[in-house]
């Protein structure tokens, strides 16, 4: 089972500051557009832009699928630690998601 953690997209108090540079090689991040989760594993989401990091790809996909069911306007995209270079590794969209927004996919 994959563990999840919340990671701000940018945190000036840490070095490195960017989300993908603070991930381990085998981790995967779920980024959101259209809406975002209010909680992650019972913990309140921060007020700053964030991603949810899973310890494996299966956990990231599972979280993305569950998130868009709970938030129908959300699009959840999964990336590895290379960041948003190219298309997402996985994408899930809620039933009311705005598919017209720009995406690398």
C-alpha positions in Angstrom: 0.0 0.0 0.0 1.3 3.4 -1.0 1.8 6.1 1.6 0.8 9.7 0.7 2.2 13.0 1.8 1.4 16.6 0.9 4.1 18.7 -0.7 3.8 22.4 -1.5 4.5 23.2 -5.1 7.0 25.8 -4.0 8.5 26.3 -0.6 11.1 29.1 -0.2 12.0 27.9 3.2 13.4 24.6 1.8 16.3 23.9 -0.6 15.5 22.8 -3.2 12.3 24.8 -3.3 10.4 23.1 -6.1 8.1 20.1 -5.5 9.7 17.7 -7.9 13.2 18.4 -6.6 12.1 17.3 -3.1 10.8 14.0 -4.3 12.6 10.6 -4.1 13.4 8.8 -7.3 10.6 6.2 -6.9 7.9 8.7 -5.8 5.0 10.0 -8.0 3.1 13.3 -7.6 -0.5 14.1 -8.3 -1.2 17.6 -9.4 -4.7 19.1 -9.7 -6.6 21.6 -11.8 -10.2 22.7 -11.7 -10.5 21.8 -8.0 -8.3 20.3 -5.3 -8.8 18.0 -2.4 -9.7 19.5 1.0 -8.1 16.7 2.9 -5.5 14.0 2.3 -5.7 10.9 4.4 -7.6 12.9 7.0 -5.2 15.8 7.1 -6.4 19.2 6.0 -4.9 20.5 2.7 -2.7 23.6 3.0 -3.9 27.0 1.7 -1.0 27.1 -0.8 -0.8 25.2 -4.1 0.3 21.7 -3.4 0.6 18.2 -4.8 0.1 14.8 -3.2 3.1 12.5 -3.4 2.7 8.7 -3.4 5.4 6.2 -2.7 4.5 4.3 -5.9 2.7 4.8 -9.2 -0.2 2.5 -8.3 -0.9 4.7 -5.2 -0.7 7.9 -7.2 -3.2 6.5 -9.8 -5.5 5.3 -7.1 -5.5 8.7 -5.3 -6.1 10.5 -8.6 -9.1 8.3 -9.5 -10.6 8.7 -6.1 -10.1 12.4 -6.0 -11.9 13.1 -9.3 -14.9 11.0 -8.1 -15.1 13.3 -5.0 -14.5 16.4 -7.0 -16.2 16.2 -10.4 -14.7 19.4 -11.8 -11.1 18.2 -11.0 -8.4 16.9 -13.4 -5.7 15.0 -11.6 -2.4 14.4 -13.3 0.5 12.2 -12.2 4.2 13.1 -12.7 7.5 11.6 -11.6 10.3 13.6 -10.1 11.3 15.0 -13.6 8.3 17.2 -13.1 6.0 18.5 -15.8 8.4 17.6 -18.6 6.2 16.2 -21.4 2.8 14.5 -20.9 1.6 13.3 -17.5 2.2 9.6 -16.8 -1.5 9.3 -15.9 -4.5 11.5 -16.0 -8.0 11.2 -14.4 -10.8 13.7 -15.0 -14.0 14.2 -13.1 -17.4 14.0 -14.9 -17.7 17.8 -15.0 -14.0 18.6 -15.7 -13.2 21.4 -18.2 -11.2 19.4 -20.8 -10.6 22.6 -22.9 -7.8 23.8 -20.6 -4.3 23.5 -21.9 -2.5 20.2 -21.1 0.8 18.6 -22.2 -1.2 15.4 -22.9 
